Amino acid sequence: MNGSKVKNTIGFIVCLLILAVLAYFMFFEDKGVRRGIKGIPEPVQTEASGGTSFSKAGYDVNIEYKYSYEIEALVVHTHKYGGTGLGDQLSPLDLGLAWGKVAEYNDKIDFHWSQGNRWLNWETDSYNDIAVIGGENEVMRQASNNHIIPADTSVKRKVMKIRAGDRVRLTGYLVNVNAEKPNGTTFWWNSSTSRDDTGAHACEVFYVTKVEVDNN
């Protein structure tokens, strides 16, 4: 075998190893564990003002603070996004978070949590399973999908390590995002500011400035 073939073979093997590692982190390590935690309180939000601006993915991005926001929660599901579009560049991670009775009974009720396309979904084998929580409306009121926008690289490193089963305390702001390219292309995201809404536009767009994680 000549030298060029050896180099090509080694390069191919290295590429396979890199792809295998990436697949592990994206599809296996994120699964975490299912558990329940009792006594997690409601999220707290208070009116805020101000914001921040920067350039990203060819856009001039303006982030407007709507409410300061602190949530202690059980992570019930995570989903990473790695695209080149502005949404994925701003928010590389969605967190499915629960509190109250949903967090308490998460290990007793199989919610079949799932995430994709920036949605958090759940279903149960029987609606009788969720009677102890107060029914469907209470499940949706005590769980939320959060588009996480890390405030800096340190915050990003921490949030990207979060797994299902972690108990987290996240601090920052619920925000509206408005962005525009020089060619006139626009992008916007408006955060939900209520725990009672459902469906499209009911996710929290969460600019996170502080992260605390308890995975014990």
C-alpha positions in Angstrom: 0.0 0.0 0.0 1.5 3.3 -1.0 1.8 6.4 1.3 -1.1 8.3 -0.1 -3.5 5.4 0.4 -2.4 5.0 4.0 -3.0 8.7 4.6 -6.4 8.5 3.0 -7.3 5.4 5.1 -6.2 7.1 8.3 -8.1 10.2 7.5 -11.3 8.2 6.8 -11.0 6.4 10.1 -10.5 9.7 12.0 -13.6 11.1 10.3 -15.6 8.1 11.3 -14.4 8.4 14.9 -15.4 12.1 15.0 -18.8 11.3 13.6 -19.3 8.5 16.2 -18.4 10.9 19.1 -20.7 13.5 17.7 -23.5 11.0 17.4 -23.0 9.8 20.9 -23.2 13.3 22.4 -26.2 14.2 20.3 -28.3 11.1 20.5 -27.3 9.2 23.6 -25.7 11.4 26.3 -28.6 13.8 26.2 -31.1 11.3 27.4 -30.3 11.8 31.1 -32.6 10.1 33.6 -36.2 10.3 34.7 -36.9 11.3 38.2 -39.4 13.3 40.3 -38.7 16.1 42.7 -41.2 17.4 45.2 -41.7 21.0 46.3 -40.3 23.0 43.3 -42.0 26.4 43.3 -43.5 28.5 40.5 -41.1 30.5 38.3 -40.7 34.2 39.3 -40.9 37.1 36.8 -40.8 40.8 37.4 -41.0 43.7 34.9 -37.7 44.7 33.4 -36.3 47.2 30.9 -33.2 47.4 28.8 -31.5 45.0 26.5 -28.5 44.2 24.5 -27.4 44.3 20.8 -24.7 42.4 18.8 -24.0 40.9 15.4 -24.5 37.2 14.7 -24.9 35.1 11.6 -24.9 38.2 9.4 -27.7 39.9 11.4 -27.8 42.9 13.6 -29.5 41.5 16.6 -31.5 43.5 19.2 -32.6 41.7 22.4 -35.3 43.5 24.5 -35.7 42.5 28.1 -39.4 42.1 28.9 -39.2 40.5 32.4 -36.5 39.4 34.7 -37.0 35.7 35.2 -35.8 33.1 37.6 -36.9 29.5 37.4 -36.0 26.5 39.6 -37.1 23.4 37.7 -36.6 19.7 37.0 -35.3 19.1 33.5 -37.6 16.6 31.8 -36.1 16.8 28.3 -33.4 18.5 26.3 -32.9 19.1 22.6 -29.8 20.6 20.9 -29.9 22.6 17.7 -26.8 22.9 15.5 -28.0 24.6 12.3 -26.4 27.7 10.7 -29.6 29.8 10.9 -29.9 32.6 13.4 -32.3 30.8 15.6 -29.9 27.9 16.2 -27.0 30.2 16.5 -28.7 32.3 19.2 -30.3 29.3 21.0 -28.4 26.1 20.6 -30.5 24.3 23.2 -34.2 24.0 24.2 -34.9 22.9 27.7 -38.2 21.2 28.8 -38.7 22.3 32.4 -41.2 21.3 35.0 -42.1 22.3 38.5 -44.9 21.8 41.0 -46.8 18.5 40.8 -45.5 17.7 37.3 -42.0 17.7 38.6 -43.1 15.7 41.7 -44.9 13.0 39.7 -42.5 12.9 36.8 -41.0 9.6 37.9 -44.5 8.0 38.5 -46.2 9.1 35.3 -44.8 8.2 31.9 -45.3 11.5 30.1 -43.5 10.4 26.9 -41.7 13.8 26.7 -40.2 14.7 23.3 -38.9 17.8 21.6 -38.3 18.9 18.1 -38.9 21.9 15.8 -38.7 24.1 18.9 -41.7 22.4 20.5 -42.0 20.4 23.8 -44.6 17.6 23.5 -46.0 15.1 25.9 -48.6 12.4 26.0 -49.7 9.7 28.5 -51.1 6.2 28.0 -54.3 7.3 29.9 -55.6 10.7 31.0 -56.4 9.0 34.3 -52.7 9.1 34.9 -52.6 12.9 35.2 -55.7 13.2 37.5 -53.5 13.5 40.5 -51.9 16.6 38.9 -55.2 18.3 38.0 -55.6 17.2 34.4 -54.2 18.4 31.1 -54.4 22.1 31.8 -52.3 21.8 35.0 -49.7 19.7 33.2 -49.3 22.4 30.5 -49.2 25.1 33.2 -46.5 23.4 35.2 -44.2 22.6 32.3 -42.6 24.8 29.6 -40.3 24.8 26.6 -37.5 27.2 26.8 -35.4 28.5 23.9 -32.1 29.1 25.8 -30.0 32.1 24.7 -26.8 32.0 26.6 -25.5 35.4 27.6 -21.9 34.5 27.2 -19.6 31.5 26.5 -19.4 30.5 30.2 -23.1 30.3 30.4 -23.2 28.4 27.1 -20.7 25.8 28.4 -22.9 25.2 31.4 -26.3 25.0 29.8 -25.0 22.6 27.1 -24.1 20.1 29.8 -27.6 20.1 31.3 -29.4 16.7 31.1 -32.8 15.3 31.8 -33.1 14.7 35.5 -31.0 17.7 36.5 -32.4 20.2 39.0 -31.6 23.6 37.7 -31.9 27.3 38.7 -31.7 29.6 35.7 -31.6 33.4 36.0 -31.9 36.0 33.3 -34.6 37.6 31.2 -37.6 36.7 29.1 -36.9 38.6 25.9 -38.1 39.6 22.4 -35.6 39.3 19.6 -35.6 41.4 16.5 -32.8 41.1 13.9 -32.2 42.3 10.4 -29.6 41.7 7.7 -28.2 44.5 5.5 -30.3 43.0 2.6 -33.5 43.5 4.5 -34.0 39.9 5.7 -35.6 39.9 9.2 -35.9 37.5 12.1 -38.0 37.8 15.3 -38.8 35.8 18.4 -41.2 37.0 21.0 -41.2 35.2 24.4 -44.3 34.0 26.2 -44.7 35.9 29.4 -47.4 33.6 30.9 -47.4 30.0 32.1 -51.0 29.6 31.1 -50.6 29.9 27.3 -50.3 26.9 25.0 -49.5 26.2 21.3 -47.6 28.4 18.9 -45.7 31.3 20.6 -46.1 29.8 24.1 -42.4 29.0 24.6 -40.2 31.1 26.8 -37.4 32.9 24.9 -34.9 32.9 27.8 -31.7 35.0 27.8 -29.8 33.2 30.6 -27.2 35.0 32.6 -26.7 32.6 35.5 -26.8 28.8 35.7 -26.9 26.5 38.7 -27.2 22.7 38.2 -27.8 19.9 40.7 -27.6 16.5 39.1 -27.4 14.5 42.3 
